[in-house]
Amino acid sequence: MEYQIANRLRHVQGSIIRELFKLANDPDIIGFGGGNPSPETFPVDDIARIAAEVFACNPVSVLQYGLSEGYPALRETMKKHLLKTEGISFEDNELYIVSGGQQSADLVSKTLINEGDIIITEEPAFVGCLNTFRSYGAKLVGVPVKPDGMDIEKLEETLKSYPQAKLMYIISCFQNPTGFTTSAEKRKQIYELAQKYDVMIFEDNPYGEIRFSGEHVPPIKTLDADGRVIYTGSFSKVMAPAFRLGFMVFNKGLSERLTVAKQCADTHSNVLFQYICNEYMTKCDYAAHIASACEVYRKKADLMLGEMEKKFHPDVTFNRPEGGLFVMAFLPEGMDSFEFVQEGIRRGVACVPGVAFVVDQSKPSSGFRLNYSTPSDEQIVRGVDILGKLTYEWLDK
Ligand SMILES: Cc1ncc(COP(=O)(O)O)c(C=O)c1O
């Protein structure tokens, strides 16, 4: 049968990362291409114990349908946690539990985006959310992201060129794919521009708690005086991605429509894991858990960056991320990383070419993303050595 695929999906390409992920599972390939958190950070014993307790004490509650907005106790726990750790207040804001940060992008799009609407995005940016926006027929316009956040001049030019733009997409901490963090100064400028040009902001912060150096920077959401910022975070990197749980903070004025959007998507998020998250956050030492996860990532990042400094051609540039799971390296301007990455895979190391994260995939992209959270120390050393030799061959040829 010839299927008549809907316009909304016809032009959305499958994720290059997911394809590479298949290769990364080949035991002979060193996988710098994935984005999985380190399994070392999963609190397995506590999760198993809490799950057993929950089934013993509350079997019906965790197996029955739940509330669309989320398990009330976890919502309250997260509100207190975000007030304390990020300074987000809940006088005018509401928090819902969602099925991963990715679902926040889906619910925001379902609620606010009409076909043809403009979304201004950092470029490069997380392909999963870009594809979600694309699947709702949004037209994406990229603004280059620098080590301290979006290029503000280009952002203003873009806002002038697209006065009808509806939403800006910002990954404020340890951005995927670059590892860059938007500075406090730029967060303020971005918010002021959003006010000036009357655009909403979707602030995506799944990595914020995984800071292993530098100073905490308050989210753009803390500047939000008029309810234009929707903030999202995730339990994927701090508990376990298979929980498929995240949270979304937004002005109370959007509550009713977002509840409807959630009901249209999946009714509610996984109840058992919401119970487990709440028990873990209220009864275990969550701060100590985060601190030990940050230490795992700090060590791995230090190792990878140190090896890159030693082994990469000096004309290949990269920044030191202060947290998160990724670093992006850049071949000299004008070079395309796609073939470089393919050759890397042939030699046994998988990373992701920058083209996976851009708006217009027909243009060359010099960056390639490396993940340090899942490879072993030995793989990091060996993989960077292989790529380092390749940078010399590639640049000197
Ligand atoms: C920037 C960004 N946003 C959202 C997500 C989605 O995360 P989740 O597992 O919570 O759906 C990811 C996952 O890698 C991400 O990197």
The ligand as an SDF file (V2000), in Angstrom:
LIG
                    3D

 16 16  0  0  0  0  0  0  0  0999 V2000
   18.4630   19.7650   25.2350 C   0  0  0  0  0  0  0  0  0  0  0  0
   17.5690   18.5940   25.4950 C   0  0  0  0  0  0  0  0  0  0  0  0
   16.2770   18.7940   25.7120 N   0  0  0  0  0  0  0  0  0  0  0  0
   15.4380   17.7910   25.9420 C   0  0  0  0  0  0  0  0  0  0  0  0
   15.8790   16.4800   25.9690 C   0  0  0  0  0  0  0  0  0  0  0  0
   14.8770   15.3970   26.1930 C   0  0  0  0  0  0  0  0  0  0  0  0
   15.0940   14.7780   27.3980 O   0  0  0  0  0  0  0  0  0  0  0  0
   14.0570   13.7730   28.0430 P   0  0  0  0  0  0  0  0  0  0  0  0
   14.7710   12.4860   28.1910 O   0  0  0  0  0  0  0  0  0  0  0  0
   13.7310   14.3950   29.3730 O   0  0  0  0  0  0  0  0  0  0  0  0
   12.8600   13.6840   27.1730 O   0  0  0  0  0  0  0  0  0  0  0  0
   17.2330   16.2050   25.7360 C   0  0  0  0  0  0  0  0  0  0  0  0
   17.7180   14.8280   25.7220 C   0  0  0  0  0  0  0  0  0  0  0  0
   18.8040   14.4870   25.4170 O   0  0  0  0  0  0  0  0  0  0  0  0
   18.1000   17.2980   25.4870 C   0  0  0  0  0  0  0  0  0  0  0  0
   19.3950   17.1220   25.2550 O   0  0  0  0  0  0  0  0  0  0  0  0
  1  2  1  0
  2  3  1  0
  2 15  2  0
  3  4  2  0
  4  5  1  0
  5  6  1  0
  5 12  2  0
  6  7  1  0
  7  8  1  0
  8  9  2  0
  8 10  1  0
  8 11  1  0
 12 13  1  0
 12 15  1  0
 13 14  2  0
 15 16  1  0
M  END
$$$$
